[in-house]
Amino acid sequence: MKQLNSFVQVNIKTIEMTGVLMRVFSFTLVSWLGPNSPFMFVWIFNTVDAIMLSWCSFLKKDSAYTVLNVFWIVVGIVGIVRAASYFQ
């Protein structure tokens, strides 16, 4: 875990930018395609970027962005479950 945290810290700006671009892409896809969006893909993609951004904000000790992105992880998990039709 220590090595992984070190890797993230060395590459934090790249990881953050990648996560932000992933989020922009997923919301743009939903905006353009509306109800025809590949919702499972969007939810998984958005949850992965939330994990990346949460990790970065946690390592930076930025509690506001950690809370925000952990919230997006929870929202993403609910979205994945709903997109999989486990409950309506």
C-alpha positions, -999 to 999 in steps of 0.1 A, spaced: 0 0 0 29 23 8 44 18 -27 10 25 -43 6 57 -23 41 67 -33 33 61 -69 1 82 -67 19 110 -49 47 111 -76 20 111 -104 -7 130 -85 -12 158 -111 -15 133 -140 -39 111 -120 -61 141 -110 -62 154 -146 -71 120 -159 -99 117 -133 -113 151 -141 -112 144 -179 -129 111 -172 -157 129 -153 -161 155 -180 -163 128 -206 -189 107 -188 -212 137 -181 -207 150 -217 -217 115 -230 -249 116 -209 -257 152 -220 -252 143 -257 -269 109 -257 -296 114 -230 -317 83 -226 -296 65 -252 -265 67 -230 -247 35 -221 -255 40 -184 -236 10 -170 -205 22 -188 -210 58 -176 -216 47 -140 -186 25 -139 -164 51 -156 -176 78 -132 -171 56 -102 -135 48 -112 -127 85 -116 -143 92 -82 -120 66 -67 -89 81 -83 -99 117 -72 -108 105 -37 -74 89 -33 -56 120 -46 -76 143 -23 -70 120 7 -33 120 1 -33 158 -2 -53 159 31 -81 179 13 -111 169 33 -137 188 13 -127 171 -20 -123 137 -2 -159 140 11 -172 151 -23 -155 123 -42 -164 96 -17 -200 108 -21 -196 103 -59 -183 67 -52 -215 60 -33 -237 76 -60 -218 55 -86 -223 23 -67 -261 31 -65 -260 39 -103 -243 7 -111 -268 -13 -91 -297 5 -108 -282 2 -143 -278 -36 -136 -316 -36 -128 -310 -51 -93 -337 -28 -81 -358 -2 -98 
